[in-house]
């Protein structure tokens, strides 16, 4: 079981022109890869479902079902227990992954759906998932997102100062470019300022999913596929 941090891994997967999968957490192990599972599910489901809402729901549900079976494997369970932190033991819960599924279609519909998969450290050792509805013009983050939440909500003096200065810098950009610039900067601040930033590093991937036209890469690691 691979538990180390790897910044060469692809965090974002674009399936075709109009479907995006993003994941943080326990992504892969011997003989399995969560991105590959998501791609296989999408390939099967997209053959008969053109609607953005339906394809996101269908893919996210089937992916969670398959991943729960993988996370229940004895070698995965033993690794989870062996690497549980004190905080996780106290809360009795390990968040295995945060995943986001998003799609658009030719009608201009744009859908975003979040999914968390957790493992309980009690005697039952239950693997389960919960869904997150993402509202239009809102943000969803996963993994080491403390800095992102601090800055988006401006809950500290530094966050208020940094955000005010950066928002002024990007004010003249078109709306889609402003959102891309802010997302990139939030990730950059996380890498630079997070107290556990040894677990975070450059380079970063940034993608926009635009209504109707679909996938638009802002930055992508050379080793990662565009589609």
PAZAPA-4460 file (N, C-alpha, C; in steps of 0.05 Angstrom, whole numbers, plus 32768, in hexadecimal, padded with zeros to 4 digits):
% residues 227
    n_x    n_y    n_z   ca_x   ca_y   ca_z    c_x    c_y    c_z   seq   type   mol
   8011   7FE8   8000   8000   8000   8000   8012   8019   8000     1      X     A
   800D   802B   7FED   801D   8043   7FEB   8010   805A   7FFA     2      X     A
   801E   8063   800F   8012   8079   8020   8022   8093   801D     3      X     A
   8037   8093   800D   8048   80AB   800B   803B   80C1   7FFB     4      X     A
   8046   80D9   7FFE   803C   80F0   7FEF   8049   80F1   7FD4     5      X     A
   803A   80F6   7FBE   8046   80F6   7FA3   803A   810C   7F93     6      X     A
   8049   8121   7F8E   803F   8138   7F7F   8041   8135   7F61     7      X     A
   804C   811E   7F58   804C   8119   7F3B   8032   810D   7F32     8      X     A
   8021   8105   7F45   8007   80F9   7F3E   7FF4   810D   7F32     9      X     A
   7FE3   8104   7F20   7FCF   8116   7F14   7FB7   8118   7F27    10      X     A
   7FB1   8130   7F2F   7F9B   8135   7F41   7F80   8138   7F33    11      X     A
   7F81   8141   7F19   7F69   8146   7F0A   7F69   8134   7EF1    12      X     A
   7F52   8128   7EEC   7F4F   8118   7ED3   7F38   8123   7EC3    13      X     A
   7F3D   8129   7EAA   7F27   8131   7E97   7F20   8118   7E87    14      X     A
   7F07   8111   7E87   7EFD   80FA   7E78   7EEE   8106   7E60    15      X     A
   7EF8   8104   7E48   7EEC   8111   7E31   7EEE   812F   7E33    16      X     A
   7EDB   813D   7E28   7EDC   815A   7E27   7ECB   8168   7E3C    17      X     A
   7EBA   8158   7E4A   7EA6   8165   7E5B   7EA1   8158   7E76    18      X     A
   7EB5   8148   7E7F   7EB2   813B   7E99   7ECD   813C   7EA7    19      X     A
   7ECC   8144   7EC1   7EE5   8148   7ED1   7EE2   8139   7EEB    20      X     A
   7EF8   812C   7EF3   7EFA   811E   7F0D   7F13   8128   7F1C    21      X     A
   7F0E   812F   7F35   7F24   8139   7F46   7F24   812A   7F60    22      X     A
   7F3B   8123   7F6B   7F3C   8112   7F83   7F54   8119   7F94    23      X     A
   7F50   8119   7FAE   7F66   811B   7FC1   7F63   8105   7FD6    24      X     A
   7F7A   80FB   7FDF   7F79   80E6   7FF4   7F87   80CD   7FEA    25      X     A
   7F7B   80B6   7FF2   7F86   809C   7FEB   7F7F   8095   7FCF    26      X     A
   7F91   809B   7FBC   7F8A   809A   7F9F   7F90   807F   7F92    27      X     A
   7FA6   8072   7F9B   7FAD   8059   7F8D   7FBC   8046   7FA0    28      X     A
   7FBD   802D   7F98   7FCC   8019   7FA7   7FD3   8002   7F93    29      X     A
   7FE0   7FED   7F9D   7FE7   7FD7   7F8B   7FCF   7FCC   7F7C    30      X     A
   7FCF   7FCE   7F62   7FB9   7FC3   7F52   7FA1   7FD4   7F4F    31      X     A
   7FA0   7FEC   7F5A   7F89   7FFD   7F56   7F90   801A   7F55    32      X     A
   7F80   802A   7F47   7F83   8047   7F44   7F67   8053   7F42    33      X     A
   7F61   8065   7F55   7F46   8070   7F56   7F3F   8080   7F3E    34      X     A
   7F53   808E   7F31   7F4D   809C   7F18   7F46   8089   7F02    35      X     A
   7F54   8072   7F01   7F4E   805E   7EEC   7F32   8053   7EF1    36      X     A
   7F2A   804F   7F0A   7F0F   8045   7F10   7EFB   8059   7F06    37      X     A
   7F00   8073   7F0C   7EED   8088   7F04   7EEB   8089   7EE5    38      X     A
   7F01   8087   7ED8   7F01   8088   7EBA   7EF1   8070   7EAF    39      X     A
   7EF5   8058   7EBA   7EE6   8041   7EB0   7EC8   8044   7EB5    40      X     A
   7EC1   804E   7ECC   7EA4   8053   7ED1   7E99   8067   7EBE    41      X     A
   7EA7   807D   7EBA   7E9E   8092   7EA7   7E9B   8087   7E8B    42      X     A
   7EAE   8077   7E82   7EAD   806C   7E67   7E94   805B   7E64    43      X     A
   7E8D   804C   7E78   7E75   803B   7E77   7E5B   804B   7E78    44      X     A
   7E5A   805E   7E8A   7E42   806D   7E8F   7E3C   8082   7E79    45      X     A
   7E51   808D   7E6D   7E4E   80A3   7E5A   7E43   8099   7E3F    46      X     A
   7E44   807F   7E3B   7E3A   8074   7E21   7E1C   8078   7E1E    47      X     A
   7E0E   807A   7E35   7DF1   807C   7E33   7DE5   8094   7E42    48      X     A
   7DF7   80A4   7E4E   7DEC   80BB   7E5E   7DFA   80D5   7E55    49      X     A
   7DEC   80E6   7E45   7DF7   80FF   7E3B   7DF2   8116   7E4F    50      X     A
   7DDF   8113   7E61   7DD7   8129   7E73   7DEC   812D   7E89    51      X     A
   7DF4   8146   7E8E   7E09   814C   7EA1   7E02   8143   7EBD    52      X     A
   7DEA   8149   7EC6   7DE1   8142   7EE1   7DE1   8124   7EE5    53      X     A
   7DD5   8116   7ED2   7DD3   80F9   7ED4   7DEE   80EC   7ED4    54      X     A
   7E00   80F5   7EC2   7E1A   80E8   7EC0   7E2B   80EC   7ED9    55      X     A
   7E2A   8104   7EE5   7E38   8109   7EFE   7E2E   80F7   7F14    56      X     A
   7E14   80F5   7F17   7E08   80E5   7F2C   7E0F   80C7   7F28    57      X     A
   7E0D   80BE   7F0F   7E11   80A2   7F09   7E2E   809A   7F0D    58      X     A
   7E41   80AA   7F03   7E5D   80A4   7F06   7E66   80A6   7F23    59      X     A
   7E5E   80BA   7F32   7E66   80BD   7F4D   7E5D   80A7   7F5F    60      X     A
   7E44   809E   7F5B   7E39   8088   7F6B   7E47   806E   7F65    61      X     A
   7E4B   8067   7F4C   7E58   804E   7F45   7E75   804E   7F4D    62      X     A
   7E82   8065   7F4A   7E9E   8067   7F52   7EA1   8063   7F71    63      X     A
   7E90   806F   7F80   7E91   806C   7F9D   7E8C   804F   7FA5    64      X     A
   7E79   8042   7F98   7E73   8026   7F9D   7E8C   8014   7F98    65      X     A
   7E9A   8019   7F82   7EB1   8009   7F7B   7EC8   800F   7F8E    66      X     A
   7ECC   8029   7F95   7EE2   8030   7FA6   7EDE   8026   7FC2    67      X     A
   7EC6   8025   7FCC   7EC1   801A   7FE6   7ECA   7FFC   7FE8    68      X     A
   7EC5   7FEE   7FD2   7ECE   7FD2   7FD2   7EEC   7FD0   7FD2    69      X     A
   7EF9   7FE2   7FC4   7F17   7FE2   7FC4   7F22   7FE9   7FE0    70      X     A
   7F16   7FFE   7FEC   7F20   8007   8006   7F1B   7FF2   801C    71      X     A
   7F09   7FE0   8017   7F03   7FCB   802B   7F17   7FB3   802A    72      X     A
   7F28   7FB3   8016   7F3B   7F9E   8014   7F4D   7F9D   802D    73      X     A
   7F54   7F85   8037   7F64   7F82   804F   7F7E   7F92   804F    74      X     A
   7F8C   7F92   8038   7FA5   7FA0   8037   7FA2   7FBF   8039    75      X     A
   7F8B   7FC8   802F   7F86   7FE5   8031   7F7D   7FEC   804D    76      X     A
   7F6C   7FDC   8059   7F63   7FE1   8074   7F7A   7FE1   8088    77      X     A
   7F8D   7FCE   8085   7FA3   7FCD   8098   7FB5   7FE6   8095    78      X     A
   7FB8   7FEF   807C   7FC7   8007   8078   7FBA   8020   8084    79      X     A
   7FA0   8021   8082   7F91   8038   808D   7F95   8038   80AB    80      X     A
   7F92   8021   80B8   7F95   8020   80D5   7FB1   8026   80DE    81      X     A
   7FC5   801C   80D0   7FE0   8020   80D7   7FE9   803D   80D5    82      X     A
   7FDD   804C   80C3   7FE5   8068   80BF   7FD1   807C   80CA    83      X     A
   7FBE   8073   80D9   7FAA   8086   80E5   7FB8   8099   80F8    84      X     A
   7FB2   80B3   80F6   7FBD   80C7   8108   7FAE   80C7   8122    85      X     A
   7FBA   80D5   8136   7FAD   80D7   8150   7F91   80E4   814E    86      X     A
   7F90   80F9   813D   7F76   8107   813A   7F61   80F4   812D    87      X     A
   7F6A   80E4   811A   7F57   80D1   810E   7F4E   80BC   8121    88      X     A
   7F60   80B3   8133   7F58   809F   8147   7F44   80AC   815A    89      X     A
   7F48   80C5   8162   7F36   80D2   8174   7F1A   80D6   8168    90      X     A
   7F19   80DC   814E   7F00   80E1   8141   7EF4   80C7   8136    91      X     A
   7F04   80B2   8136   7EFB   8097   812D   7EF6   8096   8110    92      X     A
   7F00   80AA   8100   7EFA   80AB   80E4   7F13   80B3   80D4    93      X     A
   7F17   80A5   80BE   7F2C   80AC   80AB   7F1E   80B3   8091    94      X     A
   7F24   80CC   8087   7F1A   80D3   806C   7F2D   80C8   8058    95      X     A
   7F23   80B5   8048   7F34   80A7   8035   7F37   80B8   801C    96      X     A
   7F22   80C6   8014   7F24   80D6   7FFC   7F0E   80EB   7FFB    97      X     A
   7F15   8102   7FEE   7F01   8116   7FE6   7F02   8116   7FC7    98      X     A
   7EEB   8113   7FBB   7EEA   8112   7F9D   7ED5   8125   7F93    99      X     A
   7EDA   8130   7F7C   7EC7   8142   7F6F   7EC3   8139   7F52   100      X     A
   7EA9   8138   7F4B   7EA1   8131   7F30   7E93   8149   7F23   101      X     A
   7E99   8150   7F0B   7E8C   8166   7EFE   7E89   8161   7EE0   102      X     A
   7E74   816C   7ED5   7E6E   8168   7EB9   7E5E   817F   7EAE   103      X     A
   7E60   8183   7E94   7E4F   8196   7E86   7E44   8187   7E6D   104      X     A
   7E31   8193   7E60   7E27   8186   7E47   7E20   819C   7E33   105      X     A
   7E16   8194   7E1C   7E11   81A6   7E06   7DFB   81BA   7E0C   106      X     A
   7DEB   81B5   7E20   7DD6   81C8   7E28   7DE0   81DF   7E39   107      X     A
   7DF9   81DC   7E43   7E04   81F0   7E55   7E01   81EA   7E72   108      X     A
   7DF5   81D2   7E78   7DF3   81CA   7E94   7E0F   81C5   7EA0   109      X     A
   7E14   81CD   7EB8   7E2D   81C9   7EC6   7E27   81BE   7EE1   110      X     A
   7E32   81A6   7EE7   7E2C   8198   7F00   7E45   8191   7F0F   111      X     A
   7E46   8195   7F29   7E5C   818E   7F3A   7E52   817E   7F52   112      X     A
   7E5F   8168   7F58   7E56   8157   7F6E   7E6E   814D   7F7D   113      X     A
   7E6D   814E   7F98   7E83   8145   7FA8   7E7D   812B   7FB6   114      X     A
   7E92   811C   7FBD   7E8F   8102   7FCA   7EA7   80FE   7FDD   115      X     A
   7EA0   80F7   7FF6   7EB4   80EF   8009   7EB1   80D1   8010   116      X     A
   7EC8   80C3   8012   7EC7   80A7   801B   7ED7   80A6   8035   117      X     A
   7ECB   809A   804A   7ED8   8099   8064   7EDA   807D   806E   118      X     A
   7EEC   8079   8082   7EEF   805F   808F   7EED   8063   80AD   119      X     A
   7EDC   8053   80BA   7EDA   8055   80D7   7EEE   8042   80E5   120      X     A
   7EFC   804C   80F9   7F10   803D   8107   7F05   802B   811D   121      X     A
   7EEB   802A   811F   7EDF   8018   8134   7EE1   7FFB   812B   122      X     A
   7ED6   7FEA   813C   7ED9   7FCD   8136   7ECB   7FC5   811C   123      X     A
   7EB7   7FD4   8113   7EA9   7FCD   80FB   7EBA   7FD4   80E2   124      X     A
   7ECB   7FE8   80E4   7EDB   7FF0   80CE   7ECB   7FF7   80B5   125      X     A
   7EB7   8007   80B7   7EA4   800D   80A1   7EB0   8021   808D   126      X     A
   7EAE   801A   8074   7EB5   802D   805F   7E9B   8038   8053   127      X     A
   7E98   8052   8052   7E7F   805E   8049   7E84   8078   803A   128      X     A
   7E70   8082   802C   7E74   809B   801D   7E5D   80AE   8024   129      X     A
   7E62   80C7   8021   7E4D   80DB   8023   7E51   80EF   800C   130      X     A
   7E3B   80FA   8003   7E3B   810B   7FEB   7E3A   8128   7FF3   131      X     A
   7E45   8139   7FE2   7E45   8156   7FE7   7E39   8164   7FCF   132      X     A
   7E23   8172   7FD3   7E17   8182   7FBE   7E25   819D   7FBC   133      X     A
   7E2F   81A3   7FA5   7E3E   81BC   7FA1   7E2C   81D0   7F93   134      X     A
   7E27   81E6   7FA0   7E15   81FB   7F95   7E24   820C   7F80   135      X     A
   7E15   8218   7F6D   7E22   8229   7F59   7E32   8240   7F67   136      X     A
   7E49   8247   7F5B   7E5A   825C   7F65   7E65   8257   7F81   137      X     A
   7E66   823E   7F8A   7E72   8238   7FA3   7E8C   8229   7F9F   138      X     A
   7E9A   8224   7FB6   7EB4   8217   7FB5   7EB2   81FD   7FC4   139      X     A
   7EC1   81E9   7FBB   7EC4   81D0   7FC9   7EE2   81C9   7FC9   140      X     A
   7EED   81C1   7FE0   7F09   81BA   7FE1   7F0C   81A0   7FF1   141      X     A
   7F23   8193   7FED   7F28   817A   7FFA   7F46   8178   8001   142      X     A
   7F4C   8163   8010   7F68   8160   8018   7F70   8175   802C   143      X     A
   7F89   817F   802A   7F93   8193   803C   7F88   81AF   8034   144      X     A
   7F6F   81B4   803C   7F62   81CC   8032   7F5F   81E2   8047   145      X     A
   7F6F   81E0   805D   7F6C   81F4   8072   7F73   8211   8068   146      X     A
   7F88   8213   8059   7F90   822E   804F   7F7B   8238   803C   147      X     A
   7F71   8227   802A   7F5C   8230   8017   7F44   823B   8026   148      X     A
   7F3B   822C   803B   7F23   8235   804A   7F2A   824F   8059   149      X     A
   7F42   8251   8064   7F49   8269   8072   7F49   8281   8060   150      X     A
   7F53   827E   8048   7F55   8295   8036   7F3A   829C   8028   151      X     A
   7F2B   8287   8021   7F11   828D   8015   7EFE   829B   8028   152      X     A
   7EFF   8292   8042   7EEE   829E   8056   7EFA   82B6   8064   153      X     A
   7F14   82BB   805E   7F22   82D2   806A   7F21   82D2   8088   154      X     A
   7F28   82BB   8094   7F25   82B8   80B1   7F3F   82C0   80C0   155      X     A
   7F52   82CB   80B2   7F6A   82D5   80C0   7F73   82EF   80B3   156      X     A
   7F84   82FE   80C1   7F8E   8317   80B6   7F9D   8313   809D   157      X     A
   7FAF   82FE   809C   7FBE   82FA   8084   7FAC   82F2   806C   158      X     A
   7F97   82E2   8072   7F85   82DB   805C   7F77   82F3   8051   159      X     A
   7F6E   8305   8062   7F60   831D   8059   7F73   832F   8049   160      X     A
   7F8C   8331   8052   7F9F   8342   8043   7FA7   8336   8028   161      X     A
   7FAD   831C   8029   7FB5   830E   8010   7F9F   830E   7FFB   162      X     A
   7F87   8308   8004   7F70   8307   7FF2   7F69   8322   7FE6   163      X     A
   7F69   8337   7FF7   7F63   8352   7FED   7F77   835A   7FD8   164      X     A
   7F91   8355   7FDD   7FA5   835C   7FC9   7FA3   834C   7FAF   165      X     A
   7F9E   8332   7FB2   7F9D   8322   7F9A   7F84   8328   7F89   166      X     A
   7F6D   832B   7F97   7F54   8331   7F89   7F57   834B   7F79   167      X     A
   7F65   835E   7F83   7F6A   8377   7F75   7F7C   8372   7F5C   168      X     A
   7F8F   8360   7F5F   7FA1   835A   7F48   7F92   834E   7F31   169      X     A
   7F7E   833E   7F36   7F70   832F   7F21   7F55   833B   7F19   170      X     A
   7F50   8353   7F24   7F35   835F   7F21   7F2F   8364   7F03   171      X     A
   7F42   836A   7EF3   7F3D   8371   7ED7   7F3B   8359   7EC4   172      X     A
   7F3F   8341   7ECF   7F3E   8329   7EBF   7F21   8321   7EBA   173      X     A
   7F1B   8313   7EA4   7F00   8308   7EA0   7EF9   82F5   7EB6   174      X     A
   7EDF   82F1   7EBC   7ED7   82E0   7ED2   7EE3   82C4   7ED3   175      X     A
   7EE4   82B6   7EBC   7EEF   829B   7EBC   7F0D   829B   7EC2   176      X     A
   7F1B   82B0   7EB9   7F37   82B2   7EBF   7F3C   82B9   7EDC   177      X     A
   7F2A   82C9   7EE7   7F2D   82D0   7F04   7F2A   82B7   7F15   178      X     A
   7F17   82A6   7F0F   7F12   828E   7F1E   7F2A   827B   7F1C   179      X     A
   7F35   8279   7F04   7F4D   8267   7F00   7F65   8272   7F0F   180      X     A
   7F69   828C   7F0E   7F7F   8298   7F1C   7F7D   8295   7F3B   181      X     A
   7F64   8299   7F45   7F60   8296   7F62   7F64   8279   7F6B   182      X     A
   7F5A   8266   7F5B   7F5E   824A   7F62   7F7C   8243   7F63   183      X     A
   7F8B   824C   7F4F   7FA8   8247   7F4E   7FB6   8253   7F66   184      X     A
   7FAE   826C   7F6D   7FBB   827A   7F83   7FB4   826C   7F9E   185      X     A
   7F9C   8263   7FA2   7F95   8255   7FBB   7FA6   823C   7FBE   186      X     A
   7FAA   822E   7FA9   7FBC   8216   7FAB   7FD9   821E   7FB1   187      X     A
   7FE2   8233   7FA4   7FFD   823D   7FA9   8000   8245   7FC6   188      X     A
   7FED   8254   7FD1   7FEE   825C   7FED   7FEE   8243   8000   189      X     A
   7FDE   822F   7FF9   7FDD   8217   8009   7FF9   820A   800A   190      X     A
   8006   8207   7FF4   8020   81FB   7FF3   8035   820B   8003   191      X     A
   8032   8225   8002   8046   8236   800F   8041   823A   802D   192      X     A
   8027   823A   8035   8020   8243   8050   8015   822D   8062   193      X     A
   800E   8216   8058   8002   8201   8069   8017   81F7   807D   194      X     A
   800F   81F3   8096   8022   81EA   80AB   802D   81CE   80A5   195      X     A
   801F   81BE   8095   8029   81A4   808D   8030   81A4   806F   196      X     A
   803C   81BA   8066   8041   81BC   8049   8056   81AA   803E   197      X     A
   8062   8199   8050   8074   8184   8046   8065   8170   8036   198      X     A
   804A   816F   803A   8039   815D   802C   802E   8169   8012   199      X     A
   8035   8182   800D   802B   8190   7FF5   8042   819B   7FE5   200      X     A
   803F   819C   7FCB   8055   81A5   7FBA   804B   81AC   7F9E   201      X     A
   805B   81BC   7F90   8056   81C2   7F74   8060   81A9   7F64   202      X     A
   8057   81A7   7F4A   8045   81B9   7F3C   8027   81B3   7F42   203      X     A
   8016   81C4   7F39   7FF9   81C0   7F3D   7FEB   81BF   7F22   204      X     A
   7FD4   81B2   7F22   7FC3   81B0   7F0A   7FAA   81C2   7F0F   205      X     A
   7FA3   81D0   7EFA   7F8B   81E1   7EFC   7F7B   81DD   7EE2   206      X     A
   7F61   81D8   7EE5   7F50   81D3   7ECE   7F36   81E2   7ED2   207      X     A
   7F2B   81ED   7EBD   7F10   81F9   7EBD   7EFD   81E7   7EAD   208      X     A
   7EE5   81E3   7EB7   7ED0   81D6   7EA7   7EBC   81EB   7EA1   209      X     A
   7EBC   81F3   7E88   7EAB   820A   7E7F   7E91   81FF   7E73   210      X     A
   7E7C   820F   7E78   7E61   8207   7E6E   7E63   8203   7E50   211      X     A
   7E57   81EE   7E47   7E54   81E7   7E2A   7E6F   81DF   7E1E   212      X     A
   7E83   81F0   7E20   7E9D   81EA   7E12   7EAD   81D5   7E21   213      X     A
   7EAA   81D3   7E3C   7EB6   81BD   7E4B   7ED2   81C2   7E55   214      X     A
   7EE4   81AE   7E53   7EFE   81AE   7E60   7F11   81C3   7E54   215      X     A
   7F1D   81D3   7E67   7F31   81E6   7E5F   7F48   81E6   7E74   216      X     A
   7F5F   81DB   7E6C   7F76   81D9   7E7F   7F84   81F4   7E82   217      X     A
   7F89   81FB   7E9B   7F99   8213   7EA1   7FB6   820B   7EA5   218      X     A
   7FBB   81F6   7EB4   7FD5   81EB   7EB8   7FD3   81CD   7EBD   219      X     A
   7FE6   81BE   7EB2   7FE5   81A0   7EB3   8001   8195   7EB4   220      X     A
   8006   8183   7EC7   8021   8176   7EC7   8027   8168   7EAD   221      X     A
   8040   8169   7EA4   8047   815D   7E8A   8040   813F   7E89   222      X     A
   8041   8132   7EA0   803D   8115   7EA0   801F   810D   7EA1   223      X     A
   800E   8121   7EA3   7FF1   811B   7EA6   7FE3   811E   7E8C   224      X     A
   7FCF   810C   7E86   7FC1   810E   7E6C   7FAC   8124   7E6D   225      X     A
   7FA8   8131   7E56   7F94   8146   7E54   7F78   813A   7E55   226      X     A
   7F75   8122   7E4A   7F5A   8115   7E4A   7F5E   80F7   7E4F   227      X     A
***
